[in-house]
C-alpha cells in the first residue's frame, strides 16, 4: 500500500488551526498520519512526495445531484465512467438520483447498487425514489429504502406534481427526519418548453419554458413545508425570482435548503443563439440578471450547496434539432472550474469549498471528513489559479460532449487521494 507526503500544499479547512496555511500532510496506510506547517515533515523511504506549485488541499468534495444511468442507460454512463468523471472532477463522494431502469424504489435495488459500487474508488450514496417508479402517484416504502442505505428521497428528473402525494410524503418523512429532494419545476406550466422565456429566446423561435414553472413550484414547496414540517431540499434553483421565497422561508425557521448548478452561475440564454444542443438544459439557462442573483445567493448562504447536475447523454441524443435533443451535459469534470470562474469577486474560495464539502455532508447526514490524524484519507487536490480550457479528452462519459469545450476557465483539479489510491490528472 503506497504512502504519501503532500509537501507545501495550502490547506482549506476552516475548522483546522492551520487553515489557509502551507502545510505538509503525511498519509500512511490510507490514513492521515500527521499535518504540520510546511517544511516540518520529510519524506521517509518509499513515500511518494506530492508537490506542485499553487497546490491546495481540502476534504473530499461531495456532489449532491448526479444523474445515475446504470442500470438501464449504460450507453450514456456506466458506474465506472461515472466514478472516473467524479475523480477527475475532485469528487470523492457522489449522491445519485434514483431514475435508473429499474428505478431505485425498493430496498433490493438500493442494496444491489451499493454492492456494485463497493468496487469503485469513489463513495456512491444513492437516493431512493420518493414514489414508486418515480411516477408521482404512490409513495414508495421509504423506511425500507432508508434501512437499505438511501441517504434521501426524490423522484429526480420527474419531480412530484400531485400536491396530495407531495404533502403526504413530507409528512411521512417528518416523522423520521428524512430529507425530500425536489426539482422545482411545475410540469403543467413548463409544458413542452425547452428554453428560457426571454426576448433572446423568443427571437430564436424556441418553445419557451417560463420562469413561472420554477417560481410556482418553489411557492408550493414552501407552503407545503409550512404545513407539514420536516426537511426539504430544492435542486437546482435557476432564477432570481425563486430566491426571495427561499430567504423568507429560511428566516421563518423552515428547514428548507437549496442548491444550484455551476452552469447557472456562468452561462445565460444568449448561448443558445447558435442552437448548440450542448447548452440545452433543464431547467433552461436564464438571463444575466439571474446569473448575478444566484452568485449573490451563494455568497450569502441562501444557496448553501453547489451540486454538479451531471447528466451526460449520447451523441445521437444530442446531435438532433434543438427541439428533439436530450437535456443535460456531463458536469463532474468541469464543476469546480465553472463555479470558481463565475464566483470570483462574488464569493470566496472558502465559501465554494464549504459548498462542496461540509455543507452537503451536513445536509445528507454524511460523516464530516475531518482533517486530523487517524482519519481515513479522502482529499481533493486543486489549483484555483490555473487557467485552462476543457477539451473532449477531459470528459470521461462515453461521448465526451461538454458545453465548455475551448472556454477559458480558472481553477483546475490536480487529483484526489482516497485512502491509498491517488488519482492524478494526467494532463498536469
C-alpha positions in Angstrom: 0.0 0.0 0.0 1.7 3.3 -1.1 2.2 6.1 1.4 2.3 9.8 0.5 3.8 13.1 1.7 1.9 16.1 0.5 4.6 18.8 0.6 3.9 22.5 1.0 0.2 22.5 0.0 -2.2 25.1 1.1 -4.9 23.8 3.5 -8.5 24.8 3.0 -10.2 23.6 6.2 -11.9 26.3 8.2 -12.1 24.1 11.4 -8.4 23.4 11.4 -5.8 25.6 13.2 -3.7 25.7 10.0 -6.5 26.8 7.7 -5.2 28.7 4.7 -1.6 28.0 5.6 1.0 25.9 3.7 1.3 22.5 5.3 2.8 19.1 5.0 0.4 16.1 5.2 1.6 12.5 5.7 -0.7 9.7 4.6 0.2 6.2 5.8 -1.8 3.1 5.1 -4.6 5.2 3.7 -5.0 7.4 6.8 -3.8 10.9 7.6 -0.9 10.4 10.0 0.2 14.0 10.5 -0.4 17.6 9.4 2.3 20.1 10.2 3.4 23.6 9.0 5.2 23.4 5.6 8.7 22.0 5.6 8.2 20.3 9.0 7.9 16.8 7.6 10.4 15.0 5.4 9.9 12.1 3.1 10.5 8.6 4.5 11.9 5.8 2.4 9.3 4.6 0.0 7.0 7.6 0.4 5.7 9.3 -2.8 6.1 13.1 -2.5 3.3 15.2 -3.9 4.4 18.7 -4.6 3.1 21.2 -7.2 3.2 25.0 -7.4 0.0 26.5 -6.1 -1.5 23.2 -5.0 -4.4 23.4 -2.4 -5.9 20.6 -0.4 -9.3 20.2 1.2 -11.6 17.4 2.4 -13.0 15.4 -0.5 -15.8 17.1 -2.4 -19.4 15.8 -2.5 -21.8 16.0 -5.4 -25.4 16.0 -4.3 -27.2 15.9 -7.7 -25.9 13.3 -10.1 -28.0 11.5 -12.7 -27.3 7.8 -12.4 -27.7 5.9 -15.7 -26.5 2.5 -14.7 -28.5 0.2 -14.8 -30.7 0.8 -17.8 -29.0 3.6 -19.7 -25.4 2.5 -19.8 -24.9 3.9 -23.2 -24.8 7.3 -21.5 -22.7 6.5 -18.5 -21.7 3.4 -16.6 -20.8 3.2 -12.9 -17.2 3.0 -13.9 -17.3 6.1 -16.2 -19.2 8.0 -13.5 -16.5 7.2 -11.0 -13.8 8.3 -13.4 -15.7 11.6 -14.0 -16.0 12.1 -10.3 -12.4 11.5 -9.5 -11.3 13.8 -12.4 -13.6 16.5 -11.0 -12.3 16.2 -7.5 -15.3 14.4 -6.0 -14.7 11.6 -3.5 -18.5 11.2 -2.8 -21.4 11.2 -5.2 -25.1 11.3 -4.3 -27.1 9.9 -7.1 -30.7 10.4 -8.3 -33.0 7.3 -8.5 -34.1 7.4 -12.1 -32.4 4.2 -13.3 -34.1 1.3 -15.0 -35.3 -0.4 -12.9 -35.9 2.6 -10.6 -34.3 2.6 -7.1 -37.7 2.4 -5.5 -37.2 -0.7 -3.3 -34.7 -1.9 -0.8 -33.4 -4.7 -3.1 -32.5 -2.2 -5.8 -30.7 0.1 -3.4 -28.7 -2.8 -1.8 -27.7 -4.1 -5.3 -26.5 -0.7 -6.3 -24.5 -0.2 -3.2 -23.0 -3.6 -3.5 -21.9 -2.9 -7.1 -20.4 0.4 -6.1 -18.1 -1.1 -3.5 -15.5 -1.7 -6.1 -15.4 1.9 -7.2 -12.8 4.4 -5.9 -15.5 6.9 -5.1 -18.2 6.6 -2.4 -21.6 6.4 -4.0 -24.6 7.3 -1.9 -27.9 6.5 -3.6 -31.2 8.5 -3.1 -34.3 6.3 -3.0 -37.3 7.1 -5.1 -39.9 9.0 -3.2 -42.7 7.4 -5.2 -43.0 4.0 -7.0 -41.3 4.1 -10.4 -40.8 7.9 -9.8 -44.3 8.2 -11.2 -45.6 10.6 -8.5 -48.6 8.5 -7.7 -47.9 6.2 -4.8 -45.3 6.7 -2.1 -42.5 4.2 -2.0 -41.5 2.2 1.1 -39.4 5.0 2.5 -38.4 3.3 5.7 -37.2 0.2 3.9 -35.2 2.3 1.5 -33.6 4.2 4.3 -32.7 0.9 6.1 -31.1 -0.3 2.8 -28.9 2.8 2.6 -30.8 5.5 0.8 -29.5 8.9 2.1 -32.5 10.9 0.9 -35.6 10.6 -1.3 -36.5 12.1 -4.6 -38.3 11.5 -7.9 -35.3 13.0 -9.6 -35.9 14.5 -13.0 -39.6 13.8 -12.7 -40.5 16.0 -9.7 -43.6 15.1 -7.8 -46.5 17.2 -9.2 -49.5 15.8 -7.2 -50.0 18.1 -4.2 -51.5 15.4 -2.1 -48.7 12.9 -2.7 -46.2 15.6 -2.1 -47.8 16.6 1.2 -48.1 13.0 2.5 -44.5 12.3 1.6 -43.3 15.3 3.5 -45.5 14.4 6.5 -44.2 10.8 6.5 -40.6 11.9 6.2 -41.0 14.4 9.0 -41.6 11.5 11.4 -38.1 10.2 10.8 -36.3 13.4 9.9 -35.8 12.1 6.3 -34.9 14.5 3.5 -37.0 15.0 0.4 -35.2 16.4 -2.6 -37.4 18.1 -5.2 -36.5 19.6 -8.6 -38.6 22.8 -8.5 -40.5 22.7 -11.8 -44.2 22.8 -12.3 -44.7 20.4 -15.3 -48.0 21.9 -16.4 -46.5 25.4 -16.6 -43.3 24.1 -18.1 -45.3 22.3 -20.8 -43.1 21.5 -23.8 -40.8 24.4 -23.2 -37.2 23.9 -23.9 -35.6 27.3 -23.4 -36.0 30.3 -21.1 -38.9 32.6 -21.9 -37.0 35.8 -22.7 -36.6 38.2 -25.6 -33.4 36.4 -26.7 -35.1 33.1 -26.9 -38.3 34.4 -28.5 -36.2 35.7 -31.4 -34.9 32.2 -31.9 -38.3 30.7 -32.1 -37.7 28.1 -29.4 -40.6 26.9 -27.3 -40.5 28.9 -24.0 -40.2 27.4 -20.5 -41.4 30.2 -18.2 -39.6 31.1 -15.0 -43.0 30.8 -13.5 -42.6 27.0 -13.7 -39.9 27.2 -11.1 -41.3 30.0 -9.1 -44.7 28.4 -8.7 -43.2 25.1 -7.6 -40.9 26.8 -5.1 -44.0 28.6 -3.7 -45.9 25.3 -3.5 -43.0 23.6 -1.7 -42.7 26.4 0.8 -46.4 26.3 1.7 -46.3 22.6 2.0 -43.3 22.7 4.3 -45.1 25.3 6.5 -47.9 22.9 6.8 -46.1 19.6 7.3 -42.8 20.5 8.9 -39.8 18.2 8.0 -36.9 18.8 5.7 -36.9 19.8 2.1 -34.1 20.5 -0.4 -34.7 22.2 -3.7 -32.3 21.4 -6.5 -31.5 23.2 -8.7 -32.5 26.9 -8.4 -32.0 28.7 -11.7 -33.9 32.0 -11.3 -33.6 35.2 -9.2 -37.3 35.2 -8.5 -37.1 32.0 -6.5 -34.6 33.3 -4.1 -36.8 35.8 -2.2 -39.2 32.9 -1.3 -36.3 30.7 -0.1 -34.8 33.5 2.0 -38.2 34.2 3.6 -38.8 30.6 4.4 -35.4 30.2 6.0 -35.9 33.4 8.0 -39.1 31.8 9.4 -37.1 28.8 10.6 -38.4 26.3 8.0 -35.9 23.5 7.3 -35.6 24.4 3.6 -32.3 24.2 1.8 -31.4 24.8 -1.9 -28.6 24.4 -4.4 -27.8 25.4 -7.8 -25.5 24.0 -10.6 -22.4 25.7 -12.0 -23.9 26.4 -15.4 -26.5 28.7 -13.8 -23.7 30.8 -12.3 -21.9 31.3 -15.6 -24.0 30.8 -18.7 -27.0 32.7 -20.0 -29.7 32.0 -22.6 -27.6 34.1 -25.0 -25.5 30.9 -25.6 -28.5 29.4 -27.5 -28.0 31.8 -30.4 -26.3 29.1 -32.4 -28.8 26.3 -31.4 -25.9 24.3 -29.9 -27.7 21.4 -28.1 -24.8 21.1 -25.6 -26.4 24.1 -23.9 -29.9 22.5 -23.8 -30.5 22.1 -20.1 -33.4 21.6 -17.7 -34.2 24.0 -16.2 -33.1 26.2 -19.0 -30.3 28.7 -18.9 -31.6 32.1 -17.7 -30.6 35.8 -18.1 -27.6 37.7 -16.8 -29.7 39.1 -14.0 -30.5 35.6 -12.8 -26.8 34.7 -13.0 -25.8 37.7 -10.8 -28.6 37.0 -8.3 -27.5 33.3 -8.0 -23.9 34.3 -7.4 -25.0 36.6 -4.6 -27.1 33.8 -3.2 -24.1 31.5 -3.0 -22.1 34.3 -1.3 -24.8 35.0 1.4 -25.6 31.3 2.0 -29.1 31.2 0.6 -27.7 28.5 -1.8 -25.5 26.7 0.7 -24.8 23.7 -1.5 -23.3 23.5 -5.0 -24.2 20.4 -7.0 -23.0 19.5 -10.4 -26.2 18.3 -12.2 -24.1 15.8 -14.0 -26.3 14.4 -16.8 -24.4 13.0 -19.8 -26.2 12.0 -23.0 -25.1 10.1 -26.1 -24.0 11.8 -29.3 -27.2 10.5 -31.0 -29.3 12.1 -28.3 -27.5 15.5 -28.7 -26.9 15.8 -32.4 -30.5 16.4 -33.3 -32.6 19.5 -33.9 -32.7 21.6 -30.8 -36.4 20.7 -30.2 -35.6 17.0 -30.1 -32.2 16.8 -28.4 -31.9 15.4 -24.9 -31.5 17.8 -22.0 -28.2 17.8 -19.9 -24.5 17.6 -20.2 -21.6 16.0 -18.3 -20.6 18.2 -15.4 -18.4 16.5 -12.8 -15.1 17.2 -14.5 -15.7 20.9 -15.0 -17.9 21.8 -12.0 -15.2 23.4 -9.8 -13.7 25.4 -12.7 -17.0 26.7 -14.0 -18.2 27.6 -10.5 -14.9 29.3 -9.5 -14.7 31.2 -12.8 -18.2 32.5 -12.1 -17.8 33.3 -8.4 -14.5 35.1 -8.2 -15.3 38.6 -7.0 -18.6 37.4 -5.6 -17.8 34.6 -3.2 -14.6 33.4 -1.6 -12.8 30.2 -2.2 -13.6 29.2 1.4 -17.3 29.5 0.6 -17.1 27.5 -2.5 -15.1 24.7 -0.8 -17.7 24.7 2.0 -20.5 24.3 -0.5 -18.7 21.3 -1.9 -17.6 19.7 1.4 -19.1 20.5 4.9 -22.5 21.8 3.7 -23.5 18.8 1.6 -22.3 16.4 4.4 -24.5 18.2 7.0 -27.5 18.2 4.7 -27.4 14.5 3.8 -26.1 13.4 7.2 -22.8 12.0 5.9 -19.9 11.9 8.3 -17.8 15.1 8.2 -14.4 14.5 6.7 -12.1 15.6 9.5 -8.6 16.8 8.5 -7.0 15.1 11.5 -4.5 12.3 12.3 -6.1 8.9 12.3 -8.8 9.8 9.8 -9.1 7.9 6.5 -7.7 10.0 3.7 -10.3 11.5 1.4 -8.7 14.6 -0.1 -9.2 16.8 -3.1 -6.1 18.5 -4.5 -6.7 21.5 -6.7 -5.2 24.6 -8.3 -7.5 27.6 -8.0 -5.4 29.9 -10.1 -4.7 27.6 -13.1 -6.1 28.7 -16.4 -7.3 26.1 -18.9 -9.9 25.3 -21.5 -11.7 21.9 -21.4 -11.3 19.5 -24.3 -13.2 16.3 -25.1 -10.3 14.3 -23.6 -11.1 15.8 -20.2 -14.6 14.2 -20.2 -15.0 10.5 -19.1 -18.6 9.7 -20.1 -18.7 7.8 -23.4 -19.4 10.6 -25.8 -17.4 13.4 -24.2 -19.8 16.3 -25.2 -19.2 19.3 -23.0 -20.6 22.8 -23.4 -17.3 24.3 -22.1 -15.1 22.9 -24.8 -12.5 25.6 -25.6 -14.0 28.0 -23.0 -11.3 29.7 -20.8 -11.8 28.7 -17.2 -10.0 29.4 -13.9 -9.3 26.6 -11.4 -8.4 23.0 -12.1 -8.4 19.8 -10.1 -5.0 18.2 -9.7 -6.2 15.0 -8.3 -7.9 13.1 -5.5 -6.5 10.8 -2.7 -8.9 8.2 -1.5 -7.3 6.0 1.1 -4.1 4.7 -0.6 -5.4 5.4 -4.1 -4.1 8.5 -5.8 -5.9 9.7 -8.9 -3.8 12.4 -10.6 -4.9 14.5 -13.6 -2.6 13.0 -16.3 -2.5 16.4 -18.1 -0.8 18.1 -15.2 
